Structures are given as C-alpha cells and as structure tokens.
Amino acid sequence: MAIERTLSIIKPDATRRNLTGKINAKFEDAGLRIIAQKRIQLTEAQAGKFYEVHKERPFYGELCEFMASAPVVVQVLEGENAIAKNREVMGATNPADAAPGTVRAEFAESVGENSVHGSDAPETAAEEIAFYFSGLELVG
C-alpha cells in the first residue's frame, strides 16, 4: 500500500454548523492523519481559481459564491491510499446516494452544499495541496 497525501476541504455549510471536529474524527478514525490544517476565508476570485477546472460547467458561479460565503478548513490528509480512503469517508457527492456513516450522508445539506471536498487523483492532489500550502506547512 502506498502512503499518499490528499487535500481535504471542510466547506462553508459544515464550518457554519461547527462540524469540523466531527468530520476530522471520521478521517482520523479511518486511519488518515491530518498533517496540515488552516481555517481561511476565500474570496470568490480565489475559489474561482481553485475550481477553474469547472469553469465551463453551469454550477461554477454558484460554487465559487458558496465557497466564499463563510470560512473553510483546508487540510492535508496522509495515509495508505489516502485519496481513495478520503473519498470513501466523504461518500457520494449526492448525499442521498452516500453510504450510511459517511460525511456526506451524515452532514451534507444538498448536492451543492455537501460539506467536504477531496482530491480525486494523485496529480490533482499535488496541485490542490500546493494551492493552499507551502512545503514548510506539511508536517507529517
């Protein structure tokens, strides 16, 4: 098994409801370590740059507005197959399809306000981590 790193974002709908600790407990209970973490307030421009891959999608503007609506917690998770493990813990994007016990099944309010973001591949994980963190901030 490969030790990987992945980006995780606890989104505004979850930070508004003080769910950071509960969500982090799910990651840690699954064997993932939080090796970097900070609470930040994104601007719409920053959210737009981060989600630029979705620029042509109809939900892009709404996504950027939502991500700038309240603080988020950005963090780097590390562990064996961390990308797949994080995605398993998060659950399906649509909370109605998410497995019981997953973050989205328990905490998401809708498809758009689904409480968490996670990288989907090693290449995107590296890019996403570098967007928010310098190498000095990764303390695994």
C-alpha positions in Angstrom: 0.0 0.0 0.0 1.2 3.5 -0.9 1.4 6.4 1.5 -0.3 9.3 -0.2 -1.4 12.8 0.6 -4.6 14.4 -0.4 -6.3 17.7 0.0 -9.5 18.0 2.1 -11.7 21.0 2.4 -14.4 21.3 5.0 -16.8 23.6 3.2 -18.9 26.6 4.5 -22.0 24.6 5.2 -20.1 22.5 7.6 -18.0 25.2 9.2 -21.1 27.3 9.8 -22.5 24.4 11.9 -19.3 23.8 13.8 -18.8 20.3 12.3 -15.0 20.5 11.8 -14.2 18.3 14.8 -16.8 15.6 13.9 -15.6 15.5 10.3 -12.0 15.3 11.3 -12.8 12.5 13.7 -14.2 10.5 10.8 -10.9 11.0 8.8 -8.8 10.0 11.8 -10.9 7.0 12.7 -10.4 5.8 9.1 -6.6 5.9 9.6 -5.9 9.2 7.9 -3.6 11.7 9.6 -4.1 15.5 9.4 -0.6 16.8 8.6 -1.6 20.4 7.8 -4.7 22.4 8.5 -5.9 26.0 8.5 -9.1 27.9 8.6 -9.4 30.5 5.9 -11.9 32.8 4.2 -11.7 32.5 0.4 -12.7 35.3 -1.9 -14.8 34.5 -5.0 -11.7 35.1 -7.1 -9.6 32.6 -5.1 -12.4 30.0 -5.2 -12.7 30.6 -8.9 -9.0 29.9 -9.4 -9.2 26.8 -7.3 -12.2 25.4 -9.2 -11.1 26.7 -12.6 -11.4 23.1 -14.0 -15.2 23.5 -13.7 -15.3 27.0 -15.3 -17.5 25.9 -18.2 -19.9 23.9 -16.0 -23.3 25.5 -15.2 -22.7 25.3 -11.4 -19.3 27.1 -11.5 -20.5 30.6 -10.4 -22.7 29.2 -7.7 -19.9 27.0 -6.4 -17.5 30.0 -6.2 -20.0 32.1 -4.4 -20.8 29.3 -2.0 -17.1 28.6 -1.2 -16.6 32.3 -0.4 -19.7 32.6 1.7 -18.1 31.5 5.0 -14.7 30.2 6.3 -13.4 26.8 5.1 -10.9 24.5 6.7 -8.3 23.3 4.2 -6.1 20.4 5.3 -3.8 17.7 4.0 -4.6 14.2 4.9 -1.9 11.5 4.8 -2.1 7.7 4.9 -2.2 4.5 2.9 -4.2 5.1 -0.3 -5.3 8.4 1.3 -7.0 9.7 -1.9 -9.3 6.6 -2.2 -9.8 6.4 1.6 -10.7 10.1 1.9 -13.3 9.7 -0.9 -14.7 6.7 0.8 -15.1 8.5 4.1 -16.6 11.5 2.3 -19.3 9.5 0.5 -21.1 10.1 -2.8 -21.4 13.8 -3.9 -25.2 13.5 -3.7 -25.9 12.8 0.0 -29.0 10.8 -1.0 -26.6 8.3 -2.6 -23.9 8.4 0.1 -23.4 5.3 2.2 -24.5 5.4 5.8 -21.8 6.7 8.2 -20.1 8.8 5.5 -19.5 12.5 6.0 -22.0 13.5 3.3 -24.7 11.0 4.4 -24.5 12.5 7.9 -23.8 16.2 7.4 -24.4 17.3 3.8 -27.3 19.6 3.2 -27.6 19.1 -0.6 -25.6 18.1 -3.6 -24.1 21.7 -3.8 -23.7 22.1 0.0 -22.1 18.7 0.6 -19.8 19.6 3.5 -16.4 18.4 2.1 -14.1 18.4 -1.0 -11.4 15.9 -1.6 -8.8 15.4 -4.4 -9.7 12.8 -7.0 -6.2 11.7 -8.2 -2.5 11.9 -7.2 -1.9 14.7 -9.8 -4.8 16.8 -8.7 -3.9 16.2 -5.0 -0.4 17.6 -5.6 -1.8 20.6 -7.4 -4.5 21.3 -4.8 -2.2 20.9 -1.9 0.3 23.3 -3.4 -2.6 25.8 -4.0 -3.1 26.2 -0.2 0.1 25.0 1.5 3.8 25.6 1.3 6.1 22.7 1.9 7.0 24.1 5.3 3.4 23.7 6.4 3.3 20.0 5.7 4.4 18.4 9.0 3.9 14.6 8.7 
